[in-house]
Structure formats: structure tokens, C-alpha cells
Amino acid sequence: MNRVVINLEALQHNIRVIDGWMKAHNATWTLVTKVLCGHADTLHALQTIGVRSMADSRLANLQMIERIVPDFESWYLRLPHMPAIDRVVELADVSLNTEIETIDALNEAAKKRDLIHRVVIMIELGDLREGILPGTLVDFYKHAFNLSNIEVLGVGANLGCLSGAVPTIDQLMQLVLYRELLELKFERKLPMISGGSSSVLPILLDGRMPKQVNHFRIGEAAFLGTDLINGGTMSGLRSDAFTLETEVVEIKEKGLVPLAETTTMTPFQTMDQEEFEPGARGYRALVTMGQLDTDMTGLRPLNSNYVVAGASSDVSVINVGNNPEGLRIGDTIKFRPSYGALVRLMLGPYVEKVVTPPIDSYRKDFNQDMEVEVPPVVPVEDEETQDLKQERVEAKDE
């Protein structure tokens, strides 16, 4: 049986450590949950831990979170598209934006619901994904500030998610200067600079983060402990919150070099191959996990002597050397997934997902002294708005 095992104690540890980093910087943060793909037991655990500000890029996932954690603050990370505007306003307290037409539509949808929708305006700083160009900043804000049902929380940027652009102090200081420009120009305070994702954490820990950058959107570091800049695991975090377990369905000693001419006819990209001398032999284990299930290049065997030799749609081959552990049919080979591999595993219907300890036991035995307060970032909603959200949750459950 193949399954993803989610270690709730490791996840709780990482969230607690990151929350400590944020408090030391006098910053707030929002947990990016999109890698969970709406996994209910893990969301229940986040509620127990004390996370109340969560962000996702899928509206269906925000809806699932709302059913489980009705008092949470919701952030929509993907730029809103026109057919979904009403749903964005319905499900998200805050959205990230770069287009005037979109913000106008959000304003009209919010007006119909008699509520205020908050936005963070994203600025292009070099990763070449979303972001308005700095030269259009003043005119853009002049328009957004005058909308009746839109509240501009501040400025933000995305770094490292598309081009792999390494965040720099200069880029973060640009955000600070842009906010100062807008505050001086319009004589209005912008409370937030949302400085980025897990990729900026090394700058924060080095003590080089500008103090004006006061909000972060953190996902990968919390779930996998990854140091996106230096590689490996960040100091103080755990990398064992998610483990993939796969079942061995064949184990045989075979040649390690194909005996026939090879081509590029395979439907998936060929994985990096170890170099073997002609005639070399070794044990090869087959597991029922393939490219249909995940990005096999993003899996690292826990046994450092094992190497993923290749993968088709449904089966992968693991070189296990001379099989010193005596692997047999039905045994398990474990892997640590990368972020890209994990999100596909969590999304796919073919791989079981289990939490440990079981969620009921975790909630029952949870030590309240270990609760982490990750509160809403924006001001608390009035009682009427909270009642409307609760009514919406109850209506969907009926």
C-alpha cells in the first residue's frame, strides 16, 4: 500500500518555531496551505495548533478550510479571474491583485454583499511572475484608494516561485520605499508590507530583514522545513512532517545497463542515470508509484544507498545495491518528497493520506501550553460579518 504519512508533531514543531521567528521580528504571518489540497485531518490539526490565518490558491480549498475552521482569516493567493470574482469575495477576506479591472470587479461584488474586501497590491521585483510595474504605481493606487468597498492593506511581492530569483535586501527595501512614496503622496497609512514566502526566511534569520517588512506568506518551510536558498533543512526546523511510503512489488538482481539500443520513446522525461560499467549487476526494487502519482524526480529515499533509477506512469525502479537490508515483496521503501512532489501526492486520488497520531487522539491529548497563536492579520471582523460567515458554513453543511 502506498501512502503519505503526515507527522502532526513535526508540523506543530515547525509552526511553533516559525511563529517565534515572526514574533521576534514584530511581524505577522499567514500559513500557505495549498500543498494540503484541502486535506481535512491536517486542517483539523492546524485548527487545534492555533492557526487562524491561512492562504490558498484554490477556492475549493478555502471552502474546505472554512467548514473546519470557521473563525479563520482567508487569503486568496492566485490572481482572481473574472468568472470567479463573486466566489473570491465570498470566500476570501484578502486577495492579491495586479489589475485595475479586477479590483473594480471585486469592488462591485463586495458592494453587492455590503462588505469590505481587502487587497494587497503585488509589485514586480524581478521574479517575472505577478506584479504591477513600479512606473504605474501611483496611478494604480490612486484608483484603488477611491473604491468604496476595497481596502488596500499594503504592498507585496513574490520572489523565487517562477524564475528562482534569489531575494535581496535591495528588493525588500524597494517595497519599503514604494510604501513610503504612496503614504506621502496620498497621506494615508498602508499598514502592511507582505515581503514574500519561505524564500526570504534566511534573510529574516540573519537579522537583515528591514523592520518595515511586517508580513510573510509561509508554506514550504512550515510543511517541509526547506531552506530554499542554501539547500537542506533550515536550522531549528524538522524535515519529517511528510513521508511517502511505497510497497515493493518486485525485487530481483538484474543488469544495471540496458541490453538494447535506447531512444527517447519513453513518455516521461528520462531521470538522471547512474554510470555503470557494462555487465554491472545489482538488485532492483519495483514500487507501485509512478509519474501519474507524483514528480518522481522530487523523491529522495530515506536510505541514502538507494537511488531512483527511473519511472513510468505507474511503476518506479529503485536501485538498492546488493540489497543489504534483505528487501522482500510487501516491504516498504520510504521517501522524503520535495514541495513539487508533495503537492501532486496530496492532490492525487490514488495515494492514501494518513496523519499520525490519529486526529482524534491528537486533539484529545493536545497540550494547551503548546498552542501557537497565529491570529488573523487584518482587524477582527465585526459581529455581523462573523455571523454571516457562520451562517454560510452552516448552510453548506446542510
Secondary structure, DSSP 8 states (H G I E B T S, - for coil): --EEEEEHHHHHHHHHHHHHHHHHTT-EEEEE-GGGTT-HHHHHHHHHHTB-EEEES-HHHHHHHHHH-TT-EEEE-S---GGGHHHHHHH-SEEEE--HHHHHHHHHHHHHTT--EEEEEEB--SS-SS-B-GGGHHHHHHHHHT-TTEEEEEEE---SSSS-----HHHHHHHHHHHHHHHHHHT----EEE--SGGGHHHHHTT-S-TT--EEEE-HHHHH-B-TTT-SB-TT--S-SEEEEEEEEEEEEEESS-SS---S-SSS---------TT-EEEEEEES--TTTS-GGGEEESSTT-EEEEE-SS-EEEE-TT-TT---TT-EEEEEE-HHHHHHHHH-SSSEEEEES-HHHHHHH--GGG---B--SS----HHHHHHHHHHHHHHH-
